[in-house]
Amino acid sequence: MAVLSPYTPYDVSETALSYAARLSFVHTGMTIRRLLEDLDLGRDRFVNGKPEAIESFAEDVGTDPRELSRGTVELLSRYGRFRGEDISTGFISTKIRKFCPQCLMEDGAREVWKHRLLWCFQHVDGCPDHGSRLVEIADGKAACDLREVIEGRMALQVFDQTEPLSPPSWLIWLSSRLDGIHDASWLADQTIEQVIAASEMIGAVLGYGQHVRLRSLSRTERSDAVERGFSYYREGQGGVMAVLDEIQARSSARAVQAGPLAVYGRLYDWLDGGAKLIDPGPIRPLLRDHVLSHIPMAKGEACLAKRSRSAACIPSSALAKLSASIASD
């Protein structure tokens, strides 16, 4: 039975943190900390998505703990977990960093504003419902409640001068995935991060070359890179092999002794050592097959050995400078 009255239902499009913030604003007029204290729940454990804290909160307010957990990211020491999927730190954060003013205006009064789960993904740059780019929090600080960073509806009208955006296909796919709609088994069998990370790396190398540094790209450029790679990646193994052919054809490395790091650049480096904590998915064995089919390998050389950076295959000392440049990112 719900402790709080009147009852406020949870919206499956929002984060668990957003729901708790809404309830606290309505019932205490204060921040989320006050409500969690009243319910004898530790703020940090709830904000960090600890299952027992989420379950206890759900029981106290009378909502389904299984639904609430789907709007939660559990933060662990070196990575996170979202809907049973392991995710890299920073890939998704339920704290408020960006928002769509039009969505909030449609919500209505300030007390019912909802922070959408879709906005929490690092690569999400726009709102597919309104065809506009998201607004970033000005000082770059993440908040737990929209009301902490937006004064009221008048402020939303000021924010609502955002650049129009044609929603990319990967964003529409992600939105459907969050709604529980799965398409082809190729994508459905992979985690969200596996699809987006592979698409981004492919697209970045195609768009910016083998030496691209993701950290140097803007949020918009990274979203564009995901879209570029996703157009191939969504087509399955055939699409992956086709884009690897294209990357190889564009490579300036023409020497016979040029190894895979020179040919595939940042994509190879990421799969060889940069993706050690989170499994990158089927892109890894596919790239290995492509390397072995197109690049001469000396006897005993290892190529994308399982989860080991020491297995990097660089047969020529001439690549040392390139390797050092890539490793420094």
C-alpha positions as CSV (number, residue, x, y, z in Angstrom):
1,M,0.0,0.0,0.0
2,A,1.3,3.4,-0.9
3,V,2.6,5.6,1.9
4,L,2.2,8.8,-0.1
5,S,-1.2,10.3,-0.8
6,P,-2.5,11.3,-3.3
7,Y,-0.9,8.6,-5.4
8,T,1.3,9.7,-8.3
9,P,2.0,7.0,-10.9
10,Y,5.4,6.3,-12.4
11,D,5.8,7.1,-16.1
12,V,7.9,4.4,-17.8
13,S,9.5,7.1,-20.1
14,E,11.2,8.8,-17.1
15,T,14.1,7.8,-14.8
16,A,13.5,6.5,-11.3
17,L,15.4,9.6,-10.1
18,S,12.9,11.9,-12.0
19,Y,10.0,10.1,-10.3
20,A,11.4,10.5,-6.8
21,A,12.2,14.1,-7.5
22,R,8.6,14.7,-8.6
23,L,7.2,13.1,-5.6
24,S,9.5,15.0,-3.2
25,F,8.5,18.3,-4.8
26,V,4.8,17.6,-4.5
27,H,4.8,16.1,-1.0
28,T,7.6,18.0,0.8
29,G,8.2,21.0,-1.4
30,M,11.9,20.2,-1.1
31,T,14.6,18.3,-3.0
32,I,14.8,14.5,-3.3
33,R,17.0,14.3,-0.2
34,R,14.1,15.2,2.1
35,L,11.7,12.6,0.7
36,L,14.4,9.8,1.0
37,E,15.1,10.9,4.5
38,D,11.4,10.7,5.4
39,L,11.3,7.2,3.9
40,D,14.5,6.3,5.8
41,L,16.4,5.6,2.6
42,G,20.0,6.6,1.9
43,R,20.2,9.2,-0.9
44,D,23.5,7.9,-2.3
45,R,22.2,4.3,-2.5
46,F,19.1,5.4,-4.3
47,V,20.8,7.8,-6.7
48,N,23.4,5.1,-7.5
49,G,20.6,2.7,-8.3
50,K,21.2,0.1,-5.7
51,P,18.5,-2.6,-6.2
52,E,17.5,-2.8,-2.6
53,A,17.0,0.9,-2.3
54,I,15.0,1.0,-5.5
55,E,12.8,-1.8,-4.4
56,S,12.2,-0.3,-0.9
57,F,11.3,3.0,-2.4
58,A,8.9,1.4,-4.9
59,E,7.1,-0.5,-2.1
60,D,6.9,2.7,0.0
61,V,5.2,4.8,-2.7
62,G,3.1,1.9,-4.2
63,T,4.6,1.4,-7.6
64,D,5.9,-1.7,-9.4
65,P,9.6,-2.2,-8.4
66,R,10.3,-4.0,-11.7
67,E,9.1,-1.0,-13.8
68,L,11.0,1.4,-11.6
69,S,14.2,-0.6,-11.9
70,R,14.0,-0.3,-15.7
71,G,14.5,3.5,-15.3
72,T,17.5,3.0,-13.1
73,V,21.3,2.8,-13.7
74,E,23.2,0.9,-11.0
75,L,26.6,2.4,-10.6
76,L,29.4,-0.1,-9.6
77,S,33.0,0.6,-9.0
78,R,34.3,0.5,-12.6
79,Y,31.2,0.2,-14.7
80,G,27.4,0.3,-14.5
81,R,24.4,-1.9,-15.2
82,F,21.2,-0.9,-17.0
83,R,18.4,-3.3,-17.6
84,G,20.7,-6.3,-17.0
85,E,23.3,-4.9,-19.5
86,D,26.8,-4.0,-18.4
87,I,27.6,-0.4,-19.5
88,S,30.7,1.8,-19.5
89,T,30.9,4.6,-17.0
90,G,29.5,7.7,-18.6
91,F,27.6,5.9,-21.3
92,I,24.3,6.8,-19.6
93,S,23.7,8.9,-16.5
94,T,20.3,9.5,-14.9
95,K,21.4,12.9,-13.5
96,I,20.2,15.9,-15.5
97,R,22.6,17.2,-18.1
98,K,20.3,18.0,-21.0
99,F,16.6,18.2,-21.7
100,C,13.9,19.0,-24.3
101,P,12.0,22.2,-23.4
102,Q,9.1,21.2,-25.6
103,C,8.7,17.9,-23.8
104,L,8.6,19.7,-20.4
105,M,6.1,22.3,-21.7
106,E,3.8,19.5,-22.8
107,D,4.1,17.9,-19.4
108,G,2.4,20.9,-17.9
109,A,3.0,22.4,-14.5
110,R,6.4,22.5,-12.9
111,E,5.6,19.7,-10.4
112,V,4.9,17.2,-13.1
113,W,8.0,17.7,-15.2
114,K,9.7,14.4,-16.1
115,H,13.3,13.8,-17.0
116,R,13.2,11.3,-19.9
117,L,15.4,8.2,-19.9
118,L,16.3,8.8,-23.5
119,W,18.0,12.1,-22.7
120,C,20.4,10.3,-20.3
121,F,22.5,8.6,-23.0
122,Q,25.8,10.3,-23.7
123,H,25.3,10.2,-27.5
124,V,21.7,11.5,-27.6
125,D,21.7,14.9,-29.2
126,G,18.1,15.6,-29.9
127,C,14.4,14.8,-29.2
128,P,12.8,12.5,-31.8
129,D,9.3,13.6,-30.8
130,H,9.9,17.3,-31.5
131,G,12.7,17.2,-34.0
132,S,14.9,19.6,-32.0
133,R,18.3,19.5,-30.3
134,L,18.4,19.1,-26.6
135,V,19.4,22.0,-24.3
136,E,22.5,21.4,-22.2
137,I,22.7,22.6,-18.6
138,A,24.7,25.8,-18.8
139,D,27.3,25.2,-16.1
140,G,27.9,21.6,-17.0
141,K,27.0,20.4,-13.6
142,A,24.6,17.4,-13.3
143,A,21.5,17.8,-11.1
144,C,19.1,15.4,-9.6
145,D,16.0,17.4,-10.3
146,L,14.9,19.5,-13.3
147,R,13.5,22.1,-10.9
148,E,17.0,22.7,-9.6
149,V,18.2,24.1,-12.9
150,I,15.0,25.5,-14.5
151,E,13.2,28.2,-12.6
152,G,9.7,27.8,-14.3
153,R,7.7,27.7,-17.5
154,M,8.9,31.1,-18.5
155,A,12.4,29.9,-18.5
156,L,11.4,27.0,-20.8
157,Q,10.1,29.5,-23.3
158,V,13.6,31.1,-23.4
159,F,15.2,27.7,-23.8
160,D,12.8,26.8,-26.6
161,Q,14.9,28.3,-29.3
162,T,16.7,25.1,-30.2
163,E,18.1,24.1,-33.5
164,P,15.8,21.9,-35.6
165,L,16.9,18.3,-36.0
166,S,16.0,15.5,-38.3
167,P,16.0,12.5,-35.9
168,P,18.7,10.1,-37.0
169,S,17.8,6.4,-37.5
170,W,19.9,5.2,-34.6
171,L,18.0,7.6,-32.2
172,I,14.7,6.2,-33.4
173,W,16.0,2.7,-32.9
174,L,17.2,3.5,-29.4
175,S,13.8,5.1,-28.5
176,S,12.0,1.9,-29.7
177,R,14.5,-0.3,-27.9
178,L,13.7,1.6,-24.6
179,D,10.0,1.0,-25.3
180,G,10.7,-2.7,-25.5
181,I,10.4,-3.0,-29.3
182,H,13.2,-5.2,-30.8
183,D,13.8,-5.4,-34.5
184,A,16.2,-7.7,-36.3
185,S,17.8,-10.4,-34.1
186,W,21.3,-9.0,-35.1
187,L,20.6,-5.9,-33.1
188,A,18.3,-7.4,-30.6
189,D,20.9,-9.9,-29.5
190,Q,23.4,-7.1,-28.6
191,T,23.4,-4.6,-25.8
192,I,22.6,-1.0,-26.4
193,E,26.2,0.0,-25.9
194,Q,27.5,-2.6,-28.2
195,V,25.4,-1.3,-31.0
196,I,26.1,2.4,-30.4
197,A,29.8,2.0,-29.6
198,A,30.5,-0.1,-32.7
199,S,28.5,2.2,-34.9
200,E,30.2,5.3,-33.5
201,M,33.7,3.9,-34.0
202,I,33.0,2.8,-37.5
203,G,31.4,6.1,-38.4
204,A,34.2,8.1,-36.8
205,V,36.9,6.4,-38.8
206,L,34.9,6.8,-42.0
207,G,34.2,10.4,-41.3
208,Y,37.4,11.6,-39.7
209,G,40.1,9.1,-40.7
210,Q,42.1,6.4,-38.9
211,H,43.6,8.9,-36.4
212,V,40.3,10.3,-35.1
213,R,40.1,11.0,-31.4
214,L,36.5,10.7,-30.1
215,R,37.2,13.0,-27.2
216,S,38.0,15.8,-29.6
217,L,34.5,15.5,-31.3
218,S,31.5,17.5,-30.2
219,R,28.3,15.9,-29.0
220,T,26.8,16.6,-32.4
221,E,29.7,15.2,-34.3
222,R,29.6,12.0,-32.2
223,S,25.9,11.6,-32.8
224,D,26.6,12.1,-36.6
225,A,29.3,9.4,-36.4
226,V,26.9,7.0,-34.8
227,E,24.4,7.6,-37.6
228,R,27.1,7.1,-40.3
229,G,28.2,3.8,-38.8
230,F,24.7,2.6,-37.9
231,S,23.6,2.8,-41.5
232,Y,26.1,-0.1,-42.1
233,Y,25.9,-1.8,-38.8
234,R,22.2,-2.3,-38.7
235,E,22.5,-4.4,-41.9
236,G,24.2,-7.2,-40.0
237,Q,27.4,-9.1,-40.7
238,G,27.2,-8.2,-44.4
239,G,27.0,-4.5,-43.6
240,V,29.9,-4.8,-41.2
241,M,32.1,-6.5,-43.8
242,A,31.1,-3.9,-46.4
243,V,32.1,-1.0,-44.2
244,L,35.4,-2.7,-43.3
245,D,36.1,-3.0,-47.0
246,E,35.5,0.7,-47.4
247,I,37.7,1.6,-44.4
248,Q,40.5,-0.5,-45.9
249,A,40.0,1.1,-49.3
250,R,40.3,4.6,-47.8
251,S,43.4,3.8,-45.8
252,S,46.6,5.5,-46.9
253,A,48.6,2.6,-45.6
254,R,49.7,0.9,-48.8
255,A,53.0,-0.8,-47.8
256,V,53.0,-4.6,-47.8
257,Q,54.2,-4.6,-44.2
258,A,51.5,-2.2,-43.0
259,G,49.6,-4.0,-40.2
260,P,46.0,-3.8,-39.1
261,L,46.6,-0.8,-36.8
262,A,47.7,1.3,-39.7
263,V,44.8,0.1,-41.9
264,Y,41.9,0.2,-39.5
265,G,43.3,2.8,-37.1
266,R,41.2,3.7,-34.1
267,L,38.7,1.0,-34.7
268,Y,41.4,-1.7,-34.5
269,D,43.0,0.0,-31.4
270,W,39.7,0.1,-29.6
271,L,39.0,-3.6,-30.2
272,D,42.5,-4.7,-29.5
273,G,42.8,-3.0,-26.1
274,G,40.5,-0.1,-25.5
275,A,37.4,-2.2,-25.0
276,K,38.7,-4.4,-22.2
277,L,36.0,-3.9,-19.5
278,I,32.8,-4.0,-21.6
279,D,32.5,-6.7,-24.2
280,P,32.3,-4.9,-27.6
281,G,30.2,-7.6,-29.1
282,P,30.3,-9.3,-32.6
283,I,32.2,-6.5,-34.2
284,R,35.4,-7.9,-32.7
285,P,35.5,-11.4,-34.4
286,L,34.2,-9.8,-37.6
287,L,37.1,-7.4,-37.7
288,R,39.5,-10.2,-36.9
289,D,38.1,-12.3,-39.8
290,H,38.5,-9.3,-42.1
291,V,42.1,-8.7,-41.0
292,L,43.1,-12.3,-41.6
293,S,41.4,-12.3,-45.0
294,H,43.0,-9.1,-46.3
295,I,46.3,-8.5,-44.5
296,P,49.4,-10.8,-44.7
297,M,50.3,-12.0,-41.2
298,A,53.6,-13.5,-40.1
299,K,53.6,-16.9,-38.5
300,G,53.1,-16.5,-34.8
301,E,51.6,-13.0,-34.9
302,A,48.4,-12.6,-32.9
303,C,45.5,-10.6,-34.2
304,L,42.8,-9.5,-31.8
305,A,43.6,-12.2,-29.3
306,K,40.9,-12.6,-26.7
307,R,40.7,-9.6,-24.4
308,S,44.4,-8.8,-24.4
309,R,46.1,-5.6,-25.4
310,S,49.5,-7.4,-25.5
311,A,48.3,-9.3,-28.5
312,A,48.3,-6.3,-30.7
313,C,49.6,-7.1,-34.2
314,I,52.1,-4.5,-35.3
315,P,54.7,-6.1,-37.5
316,S,56.7,-3.0,-38.4
317,S,58.6,-0.6,-36.2
318,A,57.5,2.1,-38.7
319,L,54.1,2.0,-36.9
320,A,55.5,3.0,-33.5
321,K,54.7,6.6,-34.0
322,L,51.1,5.8,-35.0
323,S,50.7,3.5,-32.1
324,A,51.9,6.0,-29.6
325,S,49.5,8.6,-31.0
326,I,46.5,6.3,-30.7
327,A,47.4,5.1,-27.2
328,S,47.7,8.6,-25.9
329,D,44.0,9.3,-26.3
